[in-house]
């Protein structure tokens, strides 16, 4: 490693790495792939604008046409981040979905503006986790040093996966907006932001499993 590279390198004792690929990408057109990656990056930029702080590097990278990787702000927000990415992608319609594997641990970036040259346990866990996902699962999480409640967190992720994969585009649009706002906005505010009725908001939230997902997020993030 050159002196300039060494000076640019940033080491993190703990970093959250999201690695994903599009489901059924072989059936998508090049235009579909472009739209999908743009949706994922837009979702990530929305979230990073709200969650940025404490030197966290907000970086999103697409590669191989159907794969992507980005960094999250804190382990507590891992589920929210995964749901947000899926929600924004799901607004494009039923053919669009992504597998997501999250690795939590130490890691380093050779350059602060890209994950293309990065390494460490968090990146390895995230990549290996994606490779290990079977046919049924779409969300996975792993830790360099697993917490005591790791099994419960995995169970929460599994249930959230099952709920969110059934979102309609209308439901996904509501959740995509809801998940980037902390504290949680009222249904009236959400309706005004999205330009739809409060009744529609209530219907979409009920159909999309909002009450259960709220419980899951509170369990991981703490009461707000």
Secondary structure, 3 states (H helix, E strand, C coil): CCHHHHHHCEEEEEEEEEEEEECCHHHCCHHHHHHHHHHHHHHHHHHHHHHCCCCCCCCEEEECCCEEEEEECCHHHHHHHHHHHHHHHHCCCCCCCEEEEEEEEEEEECCCCCCCCEECHHHHHHHHHHHHCCCCCCEEEEECCCCCCHHHHHHHHHHHHHHHCCCCHHHHHHHHHHCCCCCCCCHHHHHHHHCCCHHHHHHHHHHCCHHHHHHHHHHHHCCC
